[in-house]
Amino acid sequence: MRTTVLGAGSWGTALASLLAGKGYTVTAWDKDAAVLEDIGKHHRNERYLPGITFSSNLHASSEIAKALEGAELVVLAVPSHAIRPVVIEMKRHVHAGTPIVCVAKGIEQETLMTMSEVLEDVLPVPLHPYVAVLSGPSFAKEVAKGLPTAVTVAARWERVAHQVQDAFHCKTFRPYTSGDVVGVEIGGCVKNVVAIAAGISDGMGFGANAMAALVTRGLAEISRLAVKKGANPLTLSGLAGLGDLVLTCSSDLSRNRTVGRGLAAGQKLEDIQRELGQVAEGVRNARSSRDLAHRLGVEMPITETVYRIINEGLDPREAVTQLMMRETKAEV
């Protein structure tokens, strides 16, 4: 199967490596010429996945038209804020019948659209049924190393979900299918915001009680927003909801949790992001998730608090006090 992966960061390269390891001919595209050269010449990506060697089936191209030539599967792995311009650039080179799998996790700030909504806003109507999303508890480094991982693939057309499932399924990577595109997307996006809160809590030494409360109440927020958008609440108890949330809130591999720990230590956000050297989606999506919640009339106090810490300079310790002293209420 000829496959194109647009975006050669850690996640895009890990998925490209997985697909190439199955024997597919995979072409990675990115705007970073140095990364593409490393992949094409050395079968490595030392910037994002140091120490890992990829299959010779993985190639690289700096020309999007050439990268997409003959593609039978397209994977969109650029950061969420870059999805629209990349889709505008690629849409002339993809034909109906080609599954387009978006693995970016985010809500567009300007429109408050999910990633699948952005794709449908840009792509010709005949391509809409072939849009799918992939999400779940999956760190790129572990996928690239071949460690066991399970995710969810969602598409409105069941046939497309199964096509993508079959394309990715191997002995180390198990995708489950779903028809709940919006539930999978909201779970994958907002968990990054909650993970920043989890990092702040951990960085301030608040202990296991606080972490358990954050994960539980964070899931409640995610579920409220997703259901308001039309999701099945059961989706949020699965891999793309609870599974991804627990992983991102608890592991030191989590960029968003790292951001939270840095904020708790008094570091400036720009310094934290520079040290990371990669996108932490929760930083941008604190604003878009909060704005979408306001638009839909959904109460999301943790998300609101993270937004205020990042964008208004609210002191993290004061933020915790404000959360704890909110009006008491029933849990359900």
C-alpha positions as semicolon CSV with decimal commas, in nm:
position;residue;x (nm);y (nm);z (nm)
1;M;0,000;0,000;0,000
2;R;0,141;0,340;-0,098
3;T;0,106;0,569;0,202
4;T;0,182;0,936;0,259
5;V;0,240;1,085;0,603
6;L;0,216;1,463;0,613
7;G;0,416;1,581;0,913
8;A;0,747;1,430;1,021
9;G;0,743;1,520;1,387
10;S;0,759;1,248;1,652
11;W;0,404;1,116;1,603
12;G;0,402;1,133;1,224
13;T;0,740;0,963;1,200
14;A;0,641;0,691;1,448
15;L;0,330;0,608;1,247
16;A;0,525;0,625;0,921
17;S;0,778;0,383;1,067
18;L;0,504;0,147;1,182
19;L;0,343;0,143;0,835
20;A;0,679;0,102;0,661
21;G;0,754;-0,187;0,895
22;K;0,443;-0,361;0,761
23;G;0,597;-0,352;0,414
24;Y;0,410;-0,048;0,282
25;T;0,588;0,209;0,068
26;V;0,568;0,520;0,285
27;T;0,663;0,877;0,198
28;A;0,699;1,137;0,471
29;W;0,653;1,505;0,392
30;D;0,742;1,802;0,610
31;K;0,860;2,161;0,581
32;D;1,171;2,086;0,784
33;A;1,434;1,999;0,523
34;A;1,686;1,874;0,780
35;V;1,440;1,622;0,924
36;L;1,349;1,497;0,576
37;E;1,715;1,458;0,485
38;D;1,777;1,256;0,801
39;I;1,483;1,027;0,722
40;G;1,565;0,991;0,354
41;K;1,940;0,939;0,380
42;H;1,991;0,778;0,719
43;H;1,648;0,622;0,796
44;R;1,647;0,811;1,126
45;N;1,487;1,118;1,281
46;E;1,737;1,226;1,544
47;R;1,552;1,547;1,621
48;Y;1,226;1,383;1,726
49;L;1,298;1,011;1,776
50;P;1,669;0,979;1,853
51;G;1,830;0,638;1,846
52;I;1,562;0,465;1,638
53;T;1,630;0,328;1,289
54;F;1,346;0,298;1,038
55;S;1,267;0,054;0,758
56;S;1,413;0,126;0,415
57;N;1,050;0,141;0,295
58;L;1,024;0,485;0,456
59;H;1,115;0,765;0,216
60;A;1,097;1,145;0,233
61;S;0,993;1,427;0,001
62;S;0,980;1,803;0,043
63;E;0,723;1,837;-0,241
64;I;0,370;1,767;-0,126
65;A;0,245;1,680;-0,474
66;K;0,524;1,427;-0,521
67;A;0,472;1,284;-0,173
68;L;0,101;1,229;-0,244
69;E;0,149;1,077;-0,589
70;G;-0,030;0,744;-0,603
71;A;-0,118;0,751;-0,232
72;E;-0,372;0,489;-0,121
73;L;-0,371;0,615;0,239
74;V;-0,296;0,965;0,369
75;V;-0,204;1,036;0,732
76;L;-0,226;1,396;0,853
77;A;0,019;1,435;1,140
78;V;0,100;1,807;1,148
79;P;0,010;2,009;1,462
80;S;-0,356;2,106;1,486
81;H;-0,293;2,474;1,405
82;A;-0,129;2,370;1,075
83;I;-0,404;2,135;0,960
84;R;-0,601;2,391;0,754
85;P;-0,311;2,529;0,546
86;V;-0,173;2,180;0,484
87;V;-0,513;2,044;0,377
88;I;-0,557;2,342;0,143
89;E;-0,221;2,255;-0,009
90;M;-0,291;1,882;-0,039
91;K;-0,656;1,875;-0,152
92;R;-0,582;1,893;-0,525
93;H;-0,361;1,584;-0,502
94;V;-0,594;1,340;-0,320
95;H;-0,866;1,146;-0,498
96;A;-1,199;1,018;-0,369
97;G;-1,162;0,667;-0,234
98;T;-0,840;0,746;-0,048
99;P;-0,878;0,732;0,332
100;I;-0,748;1,050;0,498
101;V;-0,656;0,983;0,862
102;C;-0,609;1,284;1,089
103;V;-0,401;1,215;1,399
104;A;-0,372;1,579;1,514
105;K;-0,548;1,654;1,842
106;G;-0,700;1,998;1,866
107;I;-0,977;2,250;1,816
108;E;-0,908;2,529;1,567
109;Q;-0,886;2,859;1,756
110;E;-1,040;3,086;1,494
111;T;-1,344;2,870;1,411
112;L;-1,368;2,633;1,711
113;M;-1,396;2,344;1,465
114;T;-1,263;1,999;1,542
115;M;-1,002;1,865;1,302
116;S;-1,251;1,655;1,105
117;E;-1,473;1,962;1,071
118;V;-1,176;2,158;0,938
119;L;-1,107;1,884;0,683
120;E;-1,469;1,883;0,569
121;D;-1,463;2,263;0,550
122;V;-1,167;2,254;0,311
123;L;-1,192;1,928;0,117
124;P;-1,426;1,871;-0,180
125;V;-1,751;1,699;-0,080
126;P;-1,663;1,368;-0,255
127;L;-1,370;1,329;-0,012
128;H;-1,575;1,381;0,305
129;P;-1,680;1,015;0,353
130;Y;-1,312;0,912;0,354
131;V;-1,209;1,127;0,653
132;A;-1,110;0,935;0,967
133;V;-0,942;1,020;1,296
134;L;-0,702;0,814;1,506
135;S;-0,657;0,879;1,877
136;G;-0,587;0,703;2,204
137;P;-0,315;0,642;2,465
138;S;-0,007;0,636;2,244
139;F;0,329;0,802;2,295
140;A;0,525;0,827;1,973
141;K;0,848;0,698;2,125
142;E;0,684;0,378;2,248
143;V;0,509;0,316;1,915
144;A;0,837;0,369;1,729
145;K;1,006;0,117;1,961
146;G;0,738;-0,141;1,886
147;L;0,585;-0,146;2,234
148;P;0,222;-0,271;2,253
149;T;-0,031;0,007;2,192
150;A;-0,408;0,023;2,143
151;V;-0,595;0,316;1,985
152;T;-0,932;0,409;1,838
153;V;-1,002;0,482;1,472
154;A;-1,326;0,672;1,411
155;A;-1,500;0,747;1,083
156;R;-1,856;0,826;0,986
157;W;-1,841;0,555;0,720
158;E;-1,781;0,217;0,881
159;R;-1,604;0,083;0,574
160;V;-1,340;0,357;0,598
161;A;-1,287;0,292;0,970
162;H;-1,220;-0,074;0,891
163;Q;-0,984;0,016;0,605
164;V;-0,777;0,232;0,838
165;Q;-0,793;-0,030;1,113
166;D;-0,656;-0,294;0,876
167;A;-0,385;-0,059;0,749
168;F;-0,243;0,005;1,097
169;H;-0,310;-0,327;1,269
170;C;0,000;-0,529;1,352
171;K;0,137;-0,733;1,642
172;T;0,233;-0,418;1,837
173;F;-0,046;-0,178;1,734
174;R;-0,414;-0,263;1,784
175;P;-0,678;-0,017;1,655
176;Y;-1,044;-0,045;1,755
177;T;-1,312;0,116;1,536
178;S;-1,580;0,367;1,626
179;G;-1,843;0,572;1,448
180;D;-1,820;0,849;1,709
181;V;-1,582;1,090;1,538
182;V;-1,659;1,390;1,759
183;G;-1,628;1,191;2,083
184;V;-1,287;1,057;1,983
185;E;-1,173;1,406;1,878
186;I;-1,289;1,591;2,189
187;G;-1,135;1,325;2,412
188;G;-0,802;1,354;2,234
189;C;-0,799;1,732;2,243
190;V;-0,917;1,830;2,589
191;K;-0,717;1,565;2,774
192;N;-0,407;1,770;2,687
193;V;-0,548;2,067;2,878
194;V;-0,625;1,850;3,181
195;A;-0,272;1,707;3,159
196;I;-0,129;2,057;3,205
197;A;-0,336;2,083;3,524
198;A;-0,206;1,741;3,630
199;G;0,152;1,857;3,575
200;I;0,090;2,168;3,783
201;S;-0,057;1,956;4,063
202;D;0,233;1,713;4,056
203;G;0,489;1,991;4,033
204;M;0,345;2,158;4,341
205;G;0,354;1,834;4,537
206;F;-0,021;1,804;4,585
207;G;-0,009;1,426;4,597
208;A;-0,205;1,129;4,469
209;N;-0,543;1,241;4,605
210;A;-0,533;1,558;4,397
211;M;-0,416;1,370;4,087
212;A;-0,702;1,121;4,112
213;A;-0,950;1,405;4,155
214;L;-0,810;1,592;3,853
215;V;-0,829;1,289;3,627
216;T;-1,183;1,205;3,739
217;R;-1,322;1,558;3,723
218;G;-1,125;1,624;3,405
219;L;-1,297;1,329;3,243
220;A;-1,632;1,470;3,356
221;E;-1,550;1,799;3,180
222;I;-1,439;1,624;2,862
223;S;-1,756;1,413;2,860
224;R;-1,984;1,713;2,910
225;L;-1,830;1,898;2,616
226;A;-1,825;1,592;2,391
227;V;-2,187;1,499;2,464
228;K;-2,294;1,859;2,396
229;K;-2,128;1,820;2,056
230;G;-2,328;1,502;1,994
231;A;-2,087;1,234;2,118
232;N;-2,175;0,901;2,275
233;P;-2,075;0,928;2,644
234;L;-1,947;0,569;2,637
235;T;-1,673;0,678;2,397
236;L;-1,516;0,885;2,674
237;S;-1,479;0,578;2,897
238;G;-1,272;0,410;2,627
239;L;-0,923;0,444;2,482
240;A;-0,975;0,787;2,327
241;G;-1,118;0,924;2,651
242;L;-1,016;0,774;2,984
243;G;-0,724;0,579;2,838
244;D;-0,558;0,878;2,675
245;L;-0,634;1,101;2,974
246;V;-0,472;0,867;3,227
247;L;-0,162;0,823;3,009
248;T;-0,113;1,192;2,942
249;C;-0,169;1,297;3,302
250;S;0,059;1,037;3,459
251;S;0,367;0,989;3,241
252;D;0,688;1,190;3,223
253;L;0,677;1,136;2,844
254;S;0,377;1,371;2,830
255;R;0,470;1,713;2,687
256;N;0,159;1,873;2,832
257;R;0,227;1,737;3,179
258;T;0,583;1,870;3,142
259;V;0,442;2,214;3,064
260;G;0,236;2,200;3,382
261;R;0,535;2,100;3,594
262;G;0,734;2,386;3,447
263;L;0,458;2,635;3,527
264;A;0,443;2,502;3,884
265;A;0,817;2,564;3,913
266;G;0,771;2,926;3,809
267;Q;0,918;2,891;3,459
268;K;0,795;3,112;3,180
269;L;0,579;2,938;2,922
270;E;0,801;3,038;2,631
271;D;1,106;2,892;2,809
272;I;0,925;2,563;2,876
273;Q;0,818;2,533;2,513
274;R;1,166;2,614;2,388
275;E;1,314;2,341;2,607
276;L;1,054;2,092;2,480
277;G;1,139;2,163;2,117
278;Q;0,801;2,020;2,016
279;V;0,438;2,129;2,021
280;A;0,241;2,080;2,342
281;E;-0,112;2,093;2,203
282;G;-0,272;2,172;2,538
283;V;-0,121;2,521;2,544
284;R;-0,316;2,638;2,239
285;N;-0,616;2,420;2,310
286;A;-0,668;2,560;2,657
287;R;-0,805;2,866;2,478
288;S;-1,001;2,689;2,205
289;S;-1,151;2,430;2,443
290;R;-1,251;2,701;2,686
291;D;-1,401;2,916;2,408
292;L;-1,597;2,620;2,269
293;A;-1,728;2,543;2,618
294;H;-1,844;2,905;2,651
295;R;-2,014;2,889;2,310
296;L;-2,198;2,569;2,399
297;G;-2,275;2,667;2,760
298;V;-2,071;2,385;2,915
299;E;-1,914;2,429;3,258
300;M;-1,542;2,331;3,251
301;P;-1,369;2,475;3,560
302;I;-1,039;2,287;3,519
303;T;-1,009;2,395;3,156
304;E;-1,104;2,751;3,252
305;T;-0,838;2,754;3,522
306;V;-0,563;2,625;3,291
307;Y;-0,663;2,891;3,039
308;R;-0,629;3,162;3,303
309;I;-0,290;3,035;3,423
310;I;-0,154;3,032;3,068
311;N;-0,318;3,344;2,929
312;E;-0,389;3,568;3,228
313;G;-0,100;3,490;3,460
314;L;-0,313;3,339;3,738
315;D;-0,088;3,201;4,011
316;P;-0,115;2,818;4,012
317;R;-0,150;2,794;4,391
318;E;-0,425;3,056;4,392
319;A;-0,589;2,868;4,105
320;V;-0,610;2,551;4,315
321;T;-0,768;2,744;4,602
322;Q;-1,027;2,888;4,365
323;L;-1,111;2,543;4,229
324;M;-1,145;2,392;4,574
325;M;-1,361;2,676;4,707
326;R;-1,614;2,669;4,428
327;E;-1,978;2,623;4,531
328;T;-2,042;2,267;4,649
329;K;-2,269;2,045;4,440
330;A;-2,369;1,685;4,364
331;E;-2,116;1,478;4,172
332;V;-2,360;1,357;3,905
